Amino acid sequence: MELTVVAPVYNEAGNIKPLTSEIDDALKGLCEYQIIFVDDGSTDNSPQILDELSRREDEVSVIHFAYNAGQSAAFAAGFDAAE
């Protein structure tokens, strides 16, 4: 089974790593998976944290929006990018 998790992010710097860890703990060994984070124009250091995670973890990819387009647009972009 393959699974894609799409997670919109807007100014969530403190929550990104814990969320990634929880997803990894729940899915590792259960199935093949990918995590697509969609940065919805964050103004904190969320983009830098996401970029660092995507470089370190093969399962993580990131889409960056230049401005806050909203949760629905972020989900749609993530779904479009899912394999």
matplotlib code that plots the C-alpha trace (Angstrom):
import matplotlib.pyplot as plt

x = [0.0, 1.2, 0.0, 0.4, -0.1, -0.8, -0.3, -0.9, 1.4, 1.0, 3.3, 3.7, 7.4, 7.0, 4.7, 6.4, 9.0, 6.6, 4.0, 6.6, 7.8, 4.3, 3.5, 6.8, 6.1, 2.6, 3.6, 7.1, 7.0, 3.3, 3.4, 5.3, 4.4, 5.2, 4.5, 3.8, 3.9, 2.4, 3.8, 0.9, 3.0, 4.3, 6.0, 7.9, 10.7, 8.4, 9.8, 13.4, 12.4, 10.5, 13.4, 15.7, 13.4, 13.0, 16.8, 17.2, 14.1, 13.3, 9.7, 9.2, 8.6, 7.6, 5.6, 6.0, 3.3, 4.5, 1.5, -1.2, -3.7, -5.7, -6.1, -8.2, -5.6, -2.9, -4.7, -5.4, -1.7, -0.7, -3.2, -2.0, 1.6, 0.8, 2.2]
y = [0.0, 3.5, 6.6, 10.3, 12.7, 16.3, 18.9, 22.6, 24.8, 28.4, 29.8, 26.4, 26.4, 24.7, 22.0, 20.8, 18.5, 16.9, 16.3, 14.7, 12.5, 11.4, 10.5, 8.6, 6.7, 5.7, 4.7, 3.4, -0.3, -0.2, 1.1, 3.2, 6.8, 10.4, 13.6, 16.7, 19.9, 22.9, 26.2, 28.6, 31.8, 31.5, 34.5, 32.6, 30.2, 27.4, 27.5, 27.0, 24.1, 22.4, 22.8, 21.2, 18.3, 17.7, 17.6, 15.1, 12.8, 11.1, 10.8, 14.6, 17.1, 20.7, 23.1, 26.8, 29.4, 33.0, 34.3, 32.9, 31.4, 29.5, 25.9, 24.7, 25.9, 24.3, 20.9, 21.1, 21.8, 18.9, 16.5, 17.5, 16.7, 13.4, 10.3]
z = [0.0, -0.8, 1.1, 0.7, 3.6, 2.5, 5.2, 4.7, 6.8, 7.8, 10.5, 12.2, 12.9, 16.3, 15.0, 11.8, 13.3, 15.9, 13.2, 10.9, 13.8, 14.6, 10.9, 10.6, 13.8, 12.6, 9.1, 9.1, 8.4, 7.7, 4.1, 1.6, 2.1, 1.3, 3.2, 1.1, 3.1, 1.4, 2.9, 2.5, 2.5, 6.1, 7.6, 10.3, 9.8, 8.6, 5.1, 6.3, 8.6, 5.7, 3.3, 5.9, 6.4, 2.7, 2.3, 5.1, 4.7, 1.4, 2.3, 2.7, -0.1, 0.0, -2.1, -1.3, -2.0, -2.4, -0.5, 1.7, -0.7, 1.9, 3.1, 0.2, -2.4, -0.3, -0.2, -3.9, -4.7, -2.5, -4.1, -7.5, -6.5, -4.9, -6.7]

ax = plt.figure().add_subplot(projection="3d")
ax.plot(x, y, z, "-o")
ax.set_aspect("equal")
plt.show()
